[in-house]
Amino acid sequence: MIALSLLEQPLTLLSIAIVLSLLLPAARLQQGLTQGLMRLGERLNGERYSARYLHLAGGALLLCLLLPLVASYWSLTVLSPWPALLEPLLLWCCLDLGRLSRALPLCLQQSREQQPLARLTLAPLCLRKTDPLSSLGLHKTLAEVAVLRLAGDAALLCWYLAGGIYAALLFALLRYAVQAWPRKLVHWRAFGLVPSVLYRAMAWLPFQLLALTLLIYPGSLRAIKAWPQGRLWAFPASGHLLAVAAAGVDAGLGGPRRYTDATDYYPKLGSKNYLNADSTRALLWRLVIALLFWLSLAWTLVLVPLFHG
């Protein structure tokens, strides 16, 4: 009876999705989804259109994608003999955890002696150009990618537990739309406004909770002092998270980066010390332990009433 109750728990299905992602990352599927959304967006996005039209077009395309997606998933749950198994499969398609667990340690290892290979490894995971990255730039990019993408995974799983599979489906669509229509590029700035605003609204609380979790580690006084720096970032929740993560290991994130041939300058977060391989590794471990903390807490809240209820 207890085993049957556990199988019906959303947390069990979530854990299955995490294990599937770690064992078999859905990297090609995720890249295909992002490319498909980008090509759809390119059909409606153009410099000849006004910003108002592009705002409406981006929101309308998002709605046109969401409704058939929800209807298709509902149809599959009705027709499938094991509808519960569809939930971990859908989460598996949306989690970055698997490919990050393969790519980031490899990139960190290559950054010492094989920097060209490290740049190639990192390129599919980020929007910025990796060819001109120095050793410091590699470590900064690696750390920022890890923080923001793992935070995105955490937000996805939070919405799944809080609102069910359809809330997770909406967040996943917004996440892919933000990646496919990035507002960091001028070409997509107007078209990607609606998905970006909705994604930030849904990601705000999970990002803040993860940032608060990182205050528990040694170096918390530095992290607390760095917290206000997050307001300098375009999305303050991401800024708080990056500032706390960087200051916790006594290093800095942000600064110049290239998304095109021009150099963009972002606010510097954390401390003034340079990020190196050791501090990057420490930051990654802190992120992993923070996510394990929340997963363990969720399992505790499920198992204690089950065995003592």
Secondary structure, 3 states (H helix, E strand, C coil): CHHHHHHCCHHHHHHHHHHHHHHCCCHHHHHHHHHHHHHHHHHHCCCCCCHHHHHHHHHHHHHHHHHHHHHHHHHHHHHCCCHHHHHHHHHHHHCCHHHHHHHHHHHHHHHHHCHHHHHHHHHHHCCCCCCCCCHHHHHHHHHHHHHHHHHHHHHHHHHHHHHCHHHHHHHHHHHHHHHHCCCCCHHHCCCCHHHHHHHHHHHHHHHHHHHHHHHHCCCHHHHHHHHHHHHHCCCHHHHHHHHHHHHHCCCEEEEEEECCCCEEEEEEEECCCCCCHHHHHHHHHHHHHHHHHHHHHHHHHHHHHHHHC
